[in-house]
Amino acid sequence: MANTQGPQGNHDPAGSTQMFRAFVDEAAPQGRPQPAASSSGPRIGLIVGVVAAVAIVAAVAYLALM
C-alpha cells in the first residue's frame, strides 16, 4: 500500500501534492517573458538611490568643512 506523503509527512489521500508538483513542473519550462522595464526597474532605482546618498554625504561634508 503506497501512501502519498506531504512535505510535513501528513497523509495526502487525494495525491494533490503530487498533482500540484506535476502542474508546476509542467508550467515551469514555458515561463512568461518578463518585460525589460520590470527587470531593470529595481536596478535603476538602486542606482538613483546610491547617487542621491553620495550627493547628500558630499553636501553634508562640504557644509561641515566650511
DSSP file (Angstrom, degrees, kcal/mol; ACC not computed):
  #  RESIDUE AA STRUCTURE BP1 BP2  ACC     N-H-->O    O-->H-N    N-H-->O    O-->H-N    TCO  KAPPA ALPHA  PHI   PSI    X-CA   Y-CA   Z-CA
    1    1 A M              0   0    0      0, 0.0     2,-0.6     0, 0.0     0, 0.0   0.000 360.0 360.0 360.0 121.4    0.0    0.0    0.0
    2    2 A A        -     0   0    0      2,-0.0     2,-0.4     0, 0.0     0, 0.0  -0.827 360.0-161.4 -99.1 123.0    1.6    3.3   -1.1
    3    3 A N        -     0   0    0     -2,-0.6     2,-0.6     8,-0.0     8,-0.0  -0.862  15.5-133.9-102.1 135.6    0.9    6.4    0.9
    4    4 A T        -     0   0    0     -2,-0.4     8,-2.6     8,-0.2     2,-0.4  -0.794  24.7-155.3 -87.4 123.1    1.4    9.8   -0.6
    5    5 A Q  B     -A   11   0A   0     -2,-0.6     6,-0.2     6,-0.2     5,-0.0  -0.822   2.6-142.9-104.1 138.0    3.3   11.9    2.0
    6    6 A G    >   -     0   0    0      4,-2.4     3,-1.5    -2,-0.4     6,-0.1  -0.199  42.9 -84.0 -82.3-177.5    3.1   15.7    2.1
    7    7 A P  T 3  S+     0   0    0      0, 0.0    -1,-0.0     0, 0.0    -2,-0.0   0.820 131.9  43.6 -60.7 -32.2    6.1   17.9    3.0
    8    8 A Q  T 3  S-     0   0    0      2,-0.1    -3,-0.0     0, 0.0     0, 0.0   0.349 123.5-101.3 -95.0   6.4    5.5   17.6    6.7
    9    9 A G  S <  S+     0   0    0     -3,-1.5     2,-0.2     1,-0.3     3,-0.0   0.556  73.6 146.9  86.9   7.7    4.8   13.8    6.5
   10   10 A N        -     0   0    0      1,-0.1    -4,-2.4    -5,-0.0    -1,-0.3  -0.532  57.3-102.1 -77.1 144.9    1.0   14.2    6.6
   11   11 A H  B     -A    5   0A   0     -6,-0.2    -6,-0.2    -2,-0.2    -1,-0.1  -0.480  30.4-163.3 -68.8 132.2   -1.0   11.7    4.7
   12   12 A D    >   +     0   0    0     -8,-2.6     3,-1.1    -2,-0.2    -8,-0.2  -0.808   9.8 179.1-118.1  86.7   -2.4   13.1    1.4
   13   13 A P  T 3  S+     0   0    0      0, 0.0    -1,-0.1     0, 0.0    -8,-0.0   0.791  80.3  48.8 -64.7 -28.6   -5.1   10.7    0.3
   14   14 A A  T 3  S-     0   0    0    -10,-0.1    -2,-0.0     1,-0.0     0, 0.0   0.630 101.7-129.7 -86.0 -12.3   -6.0   12.7   -2.9
   15   15 A G    <>  +     0   0    0     -3,-1.1     4,-2.1   -11,-0.1     3,-0.2   0.771  56.7 148.1  71.1  24.5   -2.4   13.0   -4.1
   16   16 A S  H  >  +     0   0    0      1,-0.2     4,-2.5     2,-0.2     5,-0.2   0.806  65.2  58.2 -65.9 -28.7   -2.9   16.7   -4.5
   17   17 A T  H  > S+     0   0    0      2,-0.2     4,-2.5     1,-0.2    -1,-0.2   0.931 108.4  45.1 -65.9 -43.6    0.7   17.5   -3.6
   18   18 A Q  H  > S+     0   0    0      2,-0.2     4,-2.3     1,-0.2    -2,-0.2   0.893 113.3  50.5 -65.8 -39.1    1.9   15.2   -6.5
   19   19 A M  H  X S+     0   0    0     -4,-2.1     4,-2.1     2,-0.2    -2,-0.2   0.902 111.3  48.7 -65.5 -40.0   -0.7   16.8   -8.9
   20   20 A F  H  X S+     0   0    0     -4,-2.5     4,-2.7     2,-0.2    -2,-0.2   0.926 111.2  49.2 -65.0 -44.9    0.4   20.3   -7.9
   21   21 A R  H  X S+     0   0    0     -4,-2.5     4,-2.8     1,-0.2     5,-0.2   0.894 110.5  50.9 -62.7 -39.2    4.1   19.4   -8.4
   22   22 A A  H  X S+     0   0    0     -4,-2.3     4,-1.9     2,-0.2    -1,-0.2   0.902 111.1  49.1 -63.8 -40.1    3.4   17.9  -11.8
   23   23 A F  H  X S+     0   0    0     -4,-2.1     4,-2.0     2,-0.2    -2,-0.2   0.924 113.5  45.5 -64.1 -45.0    1.5   21.1  -12.7
   24   24 A V  H  X S+     0   0    0     -4,-2.7     4,-1.8     1,-0.2    -2,-0.2   0.914 113.2  49.6 -66.2 -42.9    4.3   23.4  -11.6
   25   25 A D  H  < S+     0   0    0     -4,-2.8    -1,-0.2     1,-0.2    -2,-0.2   0.855 112.5  48.5 -64.8 -34.0    7.0   21.2  -13.3
   26   26 A E  H  < S+     0   0    0     -4,-1.9     4,-0.4    -5,-0.2    -1,-0.2   0.870 115.9  42.6 -72.9 -36.6    5.0   21.3  -16.5
   27   27 A A  H  X S+     0   0    0     -4,-2.0     4,-1.8     1,-0.2    -2,-0.2   0.693  98.6  76.6 -83.3 -20.0    4.4   25.0  -16.4
   28   28 A A  T  < S+     0   0    0     -4,-1.8    -1,-0.2     1,-0.2    -2,-0.1   0.905  89.7  50.8 -64.1 -46.1    8.0   26.0  -15.4
   29   29 A P  T  4 S+     0   0    0      0, 0.0    -1,-0.2     0, 0.0    -2,-0.1   0.859 110.5  50.7 -63.6 -32.6    9.9   25.5  -18.7
   30   30 A Q  T  4 S+     0   0    0     -4,-0.4    -2,-0.2    -3,-0.2    -3,-0.1   0.966  85.3 162.4 -68.1 -51.9    7.4   27.6  -20.6
   31   31 A G     <  -     0   0    0     -4,-1.8    -3,-0.0     1,-0.1     0, 0.0   0.126  44.0 -85.3  59.4-179.7    7.5   30.6  -18.2
   32   32 A R        -     0   0    0      0, 0.0     2,-0.2     0, 0.0    -1,-0.1  -0.992  38.3-115.1-123.7 130.8    6.3   34.0  -19.0
   33   33 A P        -     0   0    0      0, 0.0    -2,-0.0     0, 0.0    -3,-0.0  -0.450  30.8-138.2 -65.8 132.8    8.6   36.5  -20.8
   34   34 A Q        -     0   0    0     -2,-0.2     5,-0.0     1,-0.1     2,-0.0  -0.755  18.7-113.0 -93.6 136.5    9.3   39.4  -18.5
   35   35 A P     >  -     0   0    0      0, 0.0     4,-1.2     0, 0.0     3,-0.4  -0.347  23.0-122.7 -62.9 148.4    9.3   42.9  -19.9
   36   36 A A  H  > S+     0   0    0      1,-0.2     4,-1.8     2,-0.2     5,-0.2   0.831 108.5  60.3 -62.7 -32.5   12.7   44.6  -19.9
   37   37 A A  H  > S+     0   0    0      1,-0.2     4,-1.4     2,-0.2    -1,-0.2   0.874 101.8  51.2 -66.3 -36.9   11.4   47.5  -17.8
   38   38 A S  H  4 S+     0   0    0     -3,-0.4    -1,-0.2     1,-0.2    -2,-0.2   0.852 111.6  46.5 -71.8 -32.1   10.4   45.3  -14.9
   39   39 A S  H  < S+     0   0    0     -4,-1.2     4,-0.4     1,-0.2    -1,-0.2   0.815 119.4  39.6 -79.5 -28.4   13.8   43.7  -14.7
   40   40 A S  H  X S+     0   0    0     -4,-1.8     4,-2.3     1,-0.1     5,-0.2   0.587  97.1  83.6 -93.7 -10.0   15.7   46.9  -15.0
   41   41 A G  H  X S+     0   0    0     -4,-1.4     4,-2.2     1,-0.2     5,-0.2   0.947  92.7  42.1 -59.2 -54.4   13.4   48.9  -12.8
   42   42 A P  H  > S+     0   0    0      0, 0.0     4,-2.1     0, 0.0    -1,-0.2   0.854 113.7  54.6 -62.9 -32.9   14.8   47.9   -9.4
   43   43 A R  H  > S+     0   0    0     -4,-0.4     4,-2.2     2,-0.2    -2,-0.2   0.908 108.7  47.3 -67.5 -41.4   18.3   48.3  -10.7
   44   44 A I  H  X S+     0   0    0     -4,-2.3     4,-2.6     1,-0.2     5,-0.2   0.909 111.3  51.7 -66.1 -41.3   17.7   51.9  -11.9
   45   45 A G  H  X S+     0   0    0     -4,-2.2     4,-2.2    -5,-0.2    -2,-0.2   0.880 109.3  50.4 -61.9 -38.3   16.1   52.7   -8.5
   46   46 A L  H  X S+     0   0    0     -4,-2.1     4,-2.4     2,-0.2    -1,-0.2   0.915 110.7  48.7 -65.9 -43.2   19.1   51.3   -6.7
   47   47 A I  H  X S+     0   0    0     -4,-2.2     4,-2.5     2,-0.2    -2,-0.2   0.923 112.1  48.4 -63.0 -44.0   21.5   53.4   -8.8
   48   48 A V  H  X S+     0   0    0     -4,-2.6     4,-2.4     1,-0.2    -1,-0.2   0.901 111.5  50.8 -63.4 -40.5   19.4   56.6   -8.3
   49   49 A G  H  X S+     0   0    0     -4,-2.2     4,-2.4    -5,-0.2    -2,-0.2   0.902 110.8  47.8 -63.8 -41.6   19.4   55.9   -4.5
   50   50 A V  H  X S+     0   0    0     -4,-2.4     4,-2.5     2,-0.2    -2,-0.2   0.921 112.3  49.1 -66.0 -43.6   23.1   55.4   -4.4
   51   51 A V  H  X S+     0   0    0     -4,-2.5     4,-2.3     1,-0.2    -2,-0.2   0.910 112.3  48.7 -62.1 -41.5   23.8   58.6   -6.3
   52   52 A A  H  X S+     0   0    0     -4,-2.4     4,-2.3     2,-0.2    -1,-0.2   0.906 111.0  50.3 -65.1 -41.1   21.4   60.5   -4.1
   53   53 A A  H  X S+     0   0    0     -4,-2.4     4,-2.4     2,-0.2    -2,-0.2   0.906 111.2  48.4 -64.2 -41.2   23.1   59.1   -0.9
   54   54 A V  H  X S+     0   0    0     -4,-2.5     4,-2.5     1,-0.2    -1,-0.2   0.902 111.4  50.7 -65.0 -40.3   26.5   60.1   -2.2
   55   55 A A  H  X S+     0   0    0     -4,-2.3     4,-2.3     2,-0.2    -2,-0.2   0.902 111.2  47.8 -64.3 -40.7   25.3   63.6   -3.1
   56   56 A I  H  X S+     0   0    0     -4,-2.3     4,-2.5     2,-0.2     5,-0.2   0.921 112.7  48.2 -66.6 -43.9   23.8   64.0    0.4
   57   57 A V  H  X S+     0   0    0     -4,-2.4     4,-2.5     1,-0.2    -2,-0.2   0.905 112.4  49.6 -63.5 -40.2   27.0   62.8    2.1
   58   58 A A  H  X S+     0   0    0     -4,-2.5     4,-2.5     2,-0.2    -2,-0.2   0.905 111.3  48.9 -64.6 -41.0   29.1   65.1   -0.1
   59   59 A A  H  X S+     0   0    0     -4,-2.3     4,-2.5     2,-0.2    -2,-0.2   0.916 112.5  47.4 -65.3 -43.0   26.8   68.1    0.7
   60   60 A V  H  X S+     0   0    0     -4,-2.5     4,-2.2     2,-0.2    -2,-0.2   0.908 113.0  48.6 -64.8 -42.1   27.0   67.4    4.5
   61   61 A A  H  X S+     0   0    0     -4,-2.5     4,-1.8    -5,-0.2    -2,-0.2   0.904 111.2  50.7 -63.8 -40.5   30.8   67.0    4.3
   62   62 A Y  H  X S+     0   0    0     -4,-2.5     4,-0.7     1,-0.2    -2,-0.2   0.927 113.1  45.0 -63.3 -45.1   31.1   70.3    2.3
   63   63 A L  H  < S+     0   0    0     -4,-2.5     3,-0.4     1,-0.2    -1,-0.2   0.850 112.0  53.0 -68.4 -33.5   28.9   72.1    4.9
   64   64 A A  H  < S+     0   0    0     -4,-2.2    -1,-0.2     1,-0.2    -2,-0.2   0.839 109.5  48.4 -71.3 -32.2   30.8   70.6    7.8
   65   65 A L  H  <        0   0    0     -4,-1.8    -1,-0.2     1,-0.2    -2,-0.2   0.558 360.0 360.0 -86.5  -8.2   34.2   71.7    6.4
   66   66 A M     <        0   0    0     -4,-0.7    -1,-0.2    -3,-0.4    -2,-0.1   0.483 360.0 360.0 -82.1 360.0   33.2   75.3    5.7
